[in-house]
Amino acid sequence: MADAFEVALRCAAVLAAFLLLPLLVGQTEHKAMAHMQARVGPMYAGRFHGWAQLVADGVKFVQKEDVAPAAADRTVFAIAPGVALVPYLVAMIAIPLGPGLVGQDLDIGLFFVLAVTSVGVLGTLMGGWASANKFSLLGGMRVAVQLMSYELPFVLAASSVAMAAGTLSLPGIVEAWEPWWLLWQLPGLVVFFVAGLAELQRPPFDMPVADSELVFGPYTEYGGIRFAMFLLAEYAGIVVLSALTAVLFLGGWHGPASDELGWLWTLLKTGVVAFAVIWVRVAFPRLREDQLNALAWKVLVPVVLLQLALTTVVAVKIA
Amino acid sequence: MSPFGRGLLHGLRVTARNLMRRSVTSQYPDAKPELPPRSRGVIALQEENCTVCMLCARECPVWCIYIDSHKEVTPPQVEGGRERSHNVLDRFAIDFSLCMYCSICIEACPFDALHWTPEFEYAEYDILELTHERDRLRDWMWTVPPPPAIDPGGEEPKEIAAARKAAERAAKRDDSSGAET
């Protein structure tokens, strides 16, 4: 009985984080992006500086009619947003906040998280295919290309840390982390962050949804609550990517007074990375499709392979 | 060629600087804008000044001023005098859907019957409503601001310049006649 209660409690906590953190990131993006562009952003919803803007958006999305194109593959069209969204919820289970503060401590946590988050891209691909729309299909194909290109450096960068720590368990990696890792894992960190942005199709890697070319790519035909789910998936993806970056490369709960405030450190580092995601979106223009692939294969993969070689040598030396 | 990554850093710097600065957005419907003097919002008509000379309607480049009038005859004021006829305004309307805010009618008016006011919130759902008839144009008069002060270093008004010159000339004449005697 106590076990069942604990499982329920952990699930509820993960769900709460899943529902709250993406909204926080979204609101931060609204306001930070606005001020970076010398605007003020939402000001009315909730009276004080538009804090309730996303709640209002959610209410609006729920009220909208659920439309599907006549030629659409209805089943696939309908479940695609769920396929995009749920993996991030599942991934959050394995991400540790503090020592012992984790939904489920898996031995192969890193592998699990990486595998699950790649499923999310499948949802976008399904949406692109099922919409029976050429813009959507082109967008979906671009998603596929991007996934193919960036999954490799993404996974290799993560495996570099796993090799250094000698474990695939996420809490285990944080346990093994030491501040000097910041230095020799720096190339890995950069590659992981950039490849993660590309996996999420966040600007400047938002070629699949390039609105000037493809209307809105795979999401063109979506509206109402399904579209909201795709959007939520994007922000949940930012949270997962930021949390993973914080846990793998920035030392998770390590910091002053980490025994009591470890979870706060993890959240703080996650927040900083999420802010960087927003900042990069505002500051940089979109990459062209060929530049996108050139960056992955000509820059990120060689860099991460070098990083991997370095990690191997150092790991063997230490062992 | 600049070193690699300089543009990227520049982008980050610019956005960060903007983030730190206070944004200058004015909250328009909540806070009214501070308009500069002589703002051209809408044209007001002081219809008491209008003599139906039709100069404004004729000068208007887009023909957006409509004027109708008739003549009335006043009987002679004194015995054996002449009777006088004068124009009475029947309709004065400006179609603001055509008006291009060139201000030519206001320059042309010899009797200061037309004035600019800075009011600009007179959008309508129906384009026909944008034709303001004389009572509406008369009401705009209440929003005409007093004329702004002359800009520092600006040209002085013609009337004052003329008066000053006349006074100077008179003073000179007095001086020279005084020297002779």
Interface residues (C-beta under 8 A of the other chain):
Chain A: A32 A34 H35 M36 Q37 A38 R39 V40 M43 W279 V280 V282 A283 F284
Chain B: L8 G11 L12 V14 T15 A16 N18 L19 R21 S23 V24 T25 Q27
